Every structure is written in C-alpha cells, then in structure tokens.
Amino acid sequence: MGTPVTPYVEVDLARQRLRLFKGVQVLADYSVSTARNGGGELYNSECTPRGKHVIRAKIGCGYPLGTVLIERRPSGEIYTAELRRKYPKRDWILTRILWLSGVEPGRNRGGEVDTLRRCVYIHGAPDDVNMGVPGSRGCIRMRNADVVELFDRVSIGTPVLILENS
C-alpha cells in the first residue's frame, strides 16, 4: 500500500484563489479576498502572512450562514445590510473561522511575525464583499457558502501554504 495523501490548502495571493488539494488533484477552487496591504508577516501590518501554516482551530461548526463572530465568539447577530449600516467600521467575520498558525520559526511563527498571535483566519465575509481582489485586513475572506464547504472538508492540522507568486 502507498502512503496516504494528506489534503492541503493553497492560497495564491497573486490570483486571489484558494484551492484544496489531495496530492495533485484539485478538490475545490474558490475565489477569495486577501489583504489589501499584500503579503507580509509583521504584527499590525494588516498583511496576509506567507509561507507554511496549519489550521490550528476550527470555529463555528453548525452556526447559521451569516453568524457574526467577534473575538471568535458568536455575537448573537446574523449579518444584514442594516447591521452593516449600523456598524460601518466593523471588520465583518462571518459564519466560520479556520484559525491559522505559522510553522516556520522567524518567518511566520514567534516574535513579531506570529500568524496565530496576529489572529489571521480564513473566514466568511458579507455577500457584497468583492472576491478576487485584495481587500481584507490580513485574513483570507471567502463567501459564506464556500467557507462552510471548506470547513467541512478540512481538519485541525491541515497544512495551508500561502504563496505570493505561484
């Protein structure tokens, strides 16, 4: 018997795509929105960290689409345009969170470059957020239905590779 092939996630910052692989087979391909400030690892940079990561935590299993998450907890709200008008400065994190942890010491783990401490997630976003163009504050935003599908297909420990130029 051959060695089992572990699924992994690849995020392409240049193409604004997230793909789920098993070996060389693409299992899923999604349009995403990464940081408007581009790729980078420094704390408070609002950049999407590059390199090798893993999914450290999965938050939101079973939550309804549009559940508003604040500090990784449901706020009791479901996202609406009216809620957006009421809180125009909120960074909307909806439906599910896949919390990332860097695995490369000095690059995206530890000190001023720690992805986990920066609270960088793959998460759902409002339906009116443009996908396919950078616009987040460092996280990887997805459509709500897409993040639910991905959430259900990955596990804690699933590798995530974030590439600036593929």
Secondary structure, DSSP 4 states (H G I P E B T S, - for coil): -PPPPPEEEEEETTTTEEEEEETTEEEEEEE-B-BTT-B--STTS--BPPEEEEEEEEE-TTPPTTEEEETTEEEEEE--HHHHHHSTT----EEEEEEEEE-SBTTTBSGGG-TTTTT-EEEEE-TTSPSSS--BSSSEEEEHHHHHHHHHH--TT-EEEEES--
